[in-house]
Amino acid sequence: MWFADEIPDTSYGIRRLASAGIRNELVLDRLTYPLSGILPTLYVNVNTVVFEEIECAAFSFDMELQEGAYLCGNSTLCQTAIWKKSSIGGCSTSHLKEFIRECLRDKVDEFINDYLAANPKDRPSQNEA
């Protein structure tokens, strides 16, 4: 079991998003989304199972971009995933944190590539990069 000070560092993802030139309002900007109150959220969920007696671990990793959307039937505003990537894996318990960090890095890079492909106007110009 991890304690708060042992959770893998997620600052890598924040730095990578900024260096890729992804707009700040993707992270947090209430001025852009004042009516809905639902902000775009890059959500990460990690589940682990550790088998201490055999020093093995299994994990699932989900990353999704969630945005506000209206339901067709009753126009209710809800938050839903518009992009999602998942992974599962297994490793020795001594390597679990590094495997999860690596998975986070890979998924952040996948997100950046997909986001910039879908939003080419947000791609930093050669002068900015």
C-alpha positions as CSV (number, residue, x, y, z in Angstrom):
1,M,0.0,0.0,0.0
2,W,1.2,3.5,-0.8
3,F,1.1,6.5,1.4
4,A,0.5,10.0,0.0
5,D,4.3,10.8,-0.1
6,E,4.9,7.6,-2.1
7,I,2.4,8.2,-4.9
8,P,4.3,8.6,-8.2
9,D,4.9,12.2,-9.2
10,T,2.4,13.6,-11.7
11,S,4.2,16.9,-12.3
12,Y,5.8,15.3,-15.4
13,G,2.4,15.3,-17.1
14,I,1.7,18.9,-16.2
15,R,5.1,20.0,-17.5
16,R,4.7,18.0,-20.7
17,L,1.2,19.5,-21.4
18,A,2.6,23.0,-21.0
19,S,5.7,22.3,-23.1
20,A,3.4,21.0,-25.9
21,G,1.6,24.3,-25.9
22,I,-1.7,22.9,-24.8
23,R,-3.9,25.8,-23.7
24,N,-4.2,26.6,-20.1
25,E,-8.0,26.5,-20.2
26,L,-7.8,22.8,-20.8
27,V,-6.5,22.5,-17.3
28,L,-8.5,25.2,-15.5
29,D,-10.1,28.4,-16.7
30,R,-13.5,29.2,-15.3
31,L,-13.7,32.3,-17.6
32,T,-13.9,29.9,-20.6
33,Y,-16.6,27.7,-19.0
34,P,-18.6,30.1,-16.8
35,L,-22.1,28.7,-17.5
36,S,-21.7,25.0,-17.3
37,G,-19.4,24.9,-14.3
38,I,-17.9,21.8,-15.8
39,L,-14.3,22.2,-16.7
40,P,-12.3,20.0,-19.0
41,T,-10.5,17.5,-16.8
42,L,-7.6,15.2,-17.6
43,Y,-8.5,12.3,-15.3
44,V,-6.1,9.6,-14.3
45,N,-7.2,6.4,-12.4
46,V,-4.7,3.7,-11.2
47,N,-5.8,0.5,-9.6
48,T,-3.3,-2.0,-8.1
49,V,-3.4,-5.4,-6.7
50,V,-0.3,-6.6,-4.8
51,F,0.5,-10.2,-4.0
52,E,3.1,-9.8,-1.3
53,E,3.7,-13.5,-0.8
54,I,5.0,-13.8,-4.3
55,E,6.2,-10.2,-4.7
56,C,4.1,-9.6,-7.8
57,A,1.7,-6.8,-8.6
58,A,-0.9,-6.1,-11.3
59,F,-2.3,-2.7,-12.2
60,S,-4.8,-1.0,-14.5
61,F,-4.3,2.5,-15.7
62,D,-6.9,4.8,-17.2
63,M,-6.5,8.3,-18.6
64,E,-9.4,10.3,-20.0
65,L,-10.3,13.8,-21.1
66,Q,-13.7,14.6,-19.6
67,E,-15.8,17.6,-20.8
68,G,-19.3,18.8,-20.3
69,A,-22.0,17.4,-22.6
70,Y,-25.8,17.7,-22.8
71,L,-27.9,14.6,-22.8
72,C,-30.2,14.4,-25.9
73,G,-33.2,13.1,-24.0
74,N,-33.6,15.8,-21.4
75,S,-30.8,18.4,-22.0
76,T,-29.1,17.5,-18.7
77,L,-25.5,18.7,-18.4
78,C,-23.1,15.9,-17.4
79,Q,-19.4,15.3,-17.5
80,T,-18.3,12.6,-20.0
81,A,-15.1,11.2,-21.5
82,I,-14.3,12.4,-25.0
83,W,-10.9,10.7,-25.1
84,K,-9.7,7.6,-23.2
85,K,-6.7,5.3,-23.1
86,S,-6.2,2.4,-20.8
87,S,-3.5,-0.1,-20.0
88,I,-3.1,-3.1,-17.8
89,G,0.1,-4.7,-16.6
90,G,2.0,-6.8,-14.2
91,C,5.4,-6.6,-12.6
92,S,7.4,-7.3,-9.5
93,T,6.3,-5.3,-6.5
94,S,9.8,-3.6,-6.4
95,H,9.1,-2.1,-9.9
96,L,5.5,-1.1,-9.5
97,K,6.0,2.6,-9.1
98,E,8.3,2.8,-12.1
99,F,5.9,0.9,-14.3
100,I,3.1,3.3,-13.3
101,R,5.3,6.3,-13.9
102,E,6.2,4.9,-17.3
103,C,2.6,4.3,-18.1
104,L,1.7,7.9,-17.1
105,R,4.4,9.2,-19.4
106,D,3.3,7.1,-22.3
107,K,-0.4,8.1,-21.9
108,V,0.4,11.8,-21.5
109,D,2.4,11.7,-24.7
110,E,-0.4,9.8,-26.5
111,F,-2.9,12.4,-25.3
112,I,-0.7,15.3,-26.4
113,N,-0.3,13.7,-29.9
114,D,-4.0,13.1,-30.2
115,Y,-5.0,16.5,-28.9
116,L,-2.6,18.4,-31.2
117,A,-3.7,16.3,-34.2
118,A,-7.4,17.2,-33.4
119,N,-6.6,20.8,-32.6
120,P,-3.9,21.9,-35.0
121,K,-4.5,25.6,-34.2
122,D,-3.2,24.9,-30.7
123,R,0.1,23.6,-31.9
124,P,3.0,25.9,-30.9
125,S,4.6,27.6,-33.9
126,Q,8.2,26.9,-34.8
127,N,9.1,30.3,-33.2
128,E,7.5,29.4,-29.9
129,A,9.0,25.8,-29.7
